[in-house]
């Protein structure tokens, strides 16, 4: 179960900060409160931290293959 850390702002957008921990990995996500899309994500494990910042947000016009991320090795 994810916990709500609080509400914040990213680039003047109101966001909800969520946090989830499982099997030694902590995932944090910042969700735009109006569009309900992630603006930022951070995954932390014993291997380090990966951070994703979404700067060009287009709701309803992006195809799924554009949103796929390359799988990190040993992660």
Backbone torsions as a table, in degrees:
resi	resn	phi	psi	omega
1	UNK	NA	131.2	177.9
2	UNK	-81.0	147.2	175.9
3	UNK	-108.8	147.4	175.5
4	UNK	-85.8	116.2	179.9
5	UNK	-77.5	-38.5	179.4
6	UNK	160.1	-171.2	176.1
7	UNK	-111.6	143.8	-176.4
8	UNK	-143.6	-172.9	173.7
9	UNK	-130.0	138.0	172.0
10	UNK	-126.4	117.8	179.9
11	UNK	50.3	48.5	179.5
12	UNK	68.4	5.9	177.8
13	UNK	-95.0	135.2	173.9
14	UNK	-76.3	129.9	-178.3
15	UNK	-131.7	155.1	171.4
16	UNK	-104.7	128.2	-178.8
17	UNK	-95.4	118.2	179.1
18	UNK	-112.5	150.2	-179.9
19	UNK	-138.9	137.4	-178.3
20	UNK	-140.8	131.0	178.3
21	UNK	-120.9	136.3	179.5
22	UNK	-158.4	128.4	174.6
23	UNK	51.2	44.0	176.7
24	UNK	81.8	3.6	178.2
25	UNK	-117.0	131.6	177.4
26	UNK	-112.4	128.3	179.0
27	UNK	-116.6	129.0	175.4
28	UNK	-120.2	138.3	-179.1
29	UNK	-134.7	138.8	176.3
30	UNK	-111.5	112.2	-173.3
31	UNK	-103.9	128.2	175.4
32	UNK	-60.7	126.4	-175.5
33	UNK	-69.5	-27.9	-179.0
34	UNK	-85.3	-53.5	-175.7
35	UNK	-86.9	-15.5	179.6
36	UNK	62.1	37.3	175.6
37	UNK	-117.5	151.8	178.7
38	UNK	-72.2	137.3	173.4
39	UNK	-103.8	-22.1	-180.0
40	UNK	-157.3	149.1	176.0
41	UNK	-144.2	146.5	178.0
42	UNK	-138.7	127.5	179.1
43	UNK	-119.1	123.8	-177.8
44	UNK	-122.4	129.9	176.3
45	UNK	-141.8	-174.1	177.6
46	UNK	-63.6	-16.6	179.6
47	UNK	-87.3	-10.9	-179.3
48	UNK	130.7	-160.0	-176.4
49	UNK	-125.5	133.9	172.3
50	UNK	-114.6	131.2	-178.5
51	UNK	-123.4	133.7	178.9
52	UNK	-118.5	124.4	178.1
53	UNK	-120.1	120.6	-177.7
54	UNK	-97.5	110.1	-175.4
55	UNK	-99.8	-32.6	-179.1
56	UNK	-106.7	96.1	-177.0
57	UNK	-101.4	126.4	176.4
58	UNK	-133.0	114.8	-175.9
59	UNK	-90.4	122.6	174.2
60	UNK	89.2	-4.6	-177.6
61	UNK	-123.3	6.9	-179.3
62	UNK	-101.3	134.6	178.3
63	UNK	-83.8	152.9	-175.8
64	UNK	-56.0	-39.4	-176.1
65	UNK	-65.9	-21.4	177.3
66	UNK	-73.5	-26.3	-176.1
67	UNK	-89.4	-7.6	-178.5
68	UNK	-72.0	138.3	179.2
69	UNK	-107.6	146.8	175.8
70	UNK	-66.3	134.7	179.4
71	UNK	-72.0	127.6	178.0
72	UNK	-74.3	139.0	178.6
73	UNK	-72.0	143.6	178.2
74	UNK	59.9	29.7	-179.5
75	UNK	-116.3	NA	NA
